[in-house]
Amino acid sequence: MELKRILEIVEGSRSAMISDISGMIRIPAIGPSNGGAGELERADHVQTLLKGFDSVERYDTPDRSYPDVIRPNIVARRKGAGKGTVWIVSHLDTVPPGDLGKWISPPFEPRVDGGRVYGLGTEDNGQAIISSIHAVKAIPPGRLSGKSIGLAIVADEETTSAMGIEYLLGKGCFTEDDLIIVPDWGSEGGTMIEIAEKHLLWVRFTVRGRQTHGSVPEKGINAFRVGTDFLSDLMARLKERYGEENAYFRPPTSTFEPTKASPTVDNVNTIPGLYEFWMDCRILPSQDPEEILGMMRAVAGEHSERTGAEISAEVEQKTFAGKPSATDTEDFKVFLEAVRSVADGDVETVGVGGGTCANFFRLRGLNAYVWQFGGGSLHQPNEYVVLDNIVNDAKVYATVFYRLCV
Ligand SMILES: [Zn+2]
């Protein structure tokens, strides 16, 4: 069968895509730590959509904090004669719906309107589940002469990934011969392929001064004043020392942003003795989070000495970014060409500050690429997916399967 015919089959699947995504989002799949019952029922339903595979396996595992809840992972394969597998990795779980009053129609009742399907989990990550299933459906049956095709449909992406993609990685499902596509982030027009991420560092700063009456500030140490002076000095020095640019990344520099802060005192006429604030740092892979933390503590030490306040810096979260995924492999070139064939504009490879589950692959030295058509409204009330995006994503996956597997 020619590629043209395969793409016509994808194009002809629109109504089946609508009905499949609608059936899926009627079943809630919110993780237990977010107050849900998990993804088991949705996984069983999605499994009924997986027709024509050589094998469909389940890698289920009890939740580590809620052992009564089973976290399901589906691995569906069509076997190829060659080495390696082209993987599309998608996730079953969603975030909670938030304020129900902000939803025009209920989050678990699909609504089709103007080329969009509305409902919780339609874009994140229903788009990827449905587009990958329909891409495989368009590939003619029979033995594949190239790479195998694999769909990994996992749990626990919105919380820890430990019982989802990390669990599958631990089971040895993926190899260095694989092309791994993770459609969990996208730009409008499908023009950006994410190949790298920044390190993530969250730091809590605690400033302990001495509380006193507002009329006699010299008798105390104003933790709020010390903290804000320290913060503005710290931000200027971080910018100066770690201002290096890497054009791959959006934005091109590391970012060091103060985000959360503690309340100080309830009344205006008290000098606060305690102040806390947090920073969210997204650090270029070429820079060292440990060194940055050391510098933060050194600046804190200078301010402590000058003011008499005690300032500490504690790590709340630290995630190292893996090595950027390779762009000089034959597999990547095939993927890039497939993206170019449908993208609306010039295609670029980029790095971002947000964390995706592609990083779990990169930390193990595997190449993973984050791509899909973006432009919906994930993690917001009235989440929707654009039907054209599901179709275009499926065309790209079908093209890659045709070139590398058939
Ligand atoms: Zn997602």
Residues whose N, C-alpha, C, O or C-beta is under 5 A from the ligand:
A	BS01	ZN	D124 N125 D184
